[in-house]
Each structure stands twice: as C-alpha cells, then as structure tokens.
Amino acid sequence: DVYLPATTGRRPLVILAHGYHGAPEKFTELLGAWARAGYVVAAPRFPLTANTGPSADVPTDYVNQPDDLSFVLDRLLDPKGPWAAHIDATRIGAAGLSMGGGTLYGLLYRDCCRDDRVRAGAIFDGWRFGFPEPFAQNHVPMLIVHGDHDPALPYDDARRSFEQSRPPVWFVTLLGALHAE
C-alpha cells in the first residue's frame, strides 16, 4: 500500500514493516496520519508472514524480509515507475512492529544486507531474530520503543540492543505495556 501526502513535489518516504500475521490494512490510521504530515508512506505485505492463512504461515521467512524491503524501495524509486517523482530519495526512513522490527534490525544492523538509502529507523516491540550473519552496529539514527511487560519479545533484549547501538539512538519504555499495544 502506498499513501501520498496532499502536497506536491518530492517528499520524505517512510516504509513500514508489519509484524507476524500482520498486514498493511491494520495500520491505516497510522499510515494516513504520516501521509497527512507530509510523508509518502509505503507498507508492503510480506507474503509468508502476513495474515493470509496457514498455507503462507512461514515465520522463518523473516530472514528474507530485509531484502524484501530493499526490493520495494527499488520499485518505489524506479525513475520509470509511478512513485519516484513523489519521493525525496535522500530522506527515507523505515519503521517496523514486532517481527517487522526484527526485519529492521536485519535491514539496518546486518553488514550483508544494509540498505544505505534508509537514513533513519524506528523499531517498535521488535527483537533481533537470529540471522545467518552477525550483527554490526546500526549505521543510521535509531528509535527503539518497547513495552516493559511484553510477554512475546523480552524487554531486556530490546534494552540490550539499545546499549549495543551506535549513537544517535533513543530508547523509549512504554511502562506497563504488553506486546504491540
């Protein structure tokens, strides 16, 4: 799904990675608010981890999702495509919730799959899932937000990820919050 702001000219882009059994349509209010604030917003559906039923229920596909985001960026920025004229390619951010946050850890912390077009990241209740390659430090400013009562993805792991990140990085604790609240 792509949301365009009601302005003309090239605007910053935010790409959102949904969580396990998620889908772009679960974020319409958020994505619409970002577009109203002047951002082009893209929210791809990961085919093997979205809410598409048991035949496509492959949670281990998270290892491919950072490359999926880069693929989507390639298509959005293709000068022959319909979206490039709306996007300021020097101002791209990425956000992810839960498994989508883990996808961002892969996209922004793995040397092999880093996408240097992404200039900032926000991870919400995410976790550094196991990837084949070791993690490096982030190469862009990061915001990490996590609920301190998250039963699905441990708060202490998010805190450790923050401590191992390179500044500028910010950590926000949502007091009393469960997973994805």
Order of alpha helices (4+ residues) and beta strands (2+ residues): beta-beta-alpha-beta-alpha-beta-alpha-beta-beta-alpha-beta
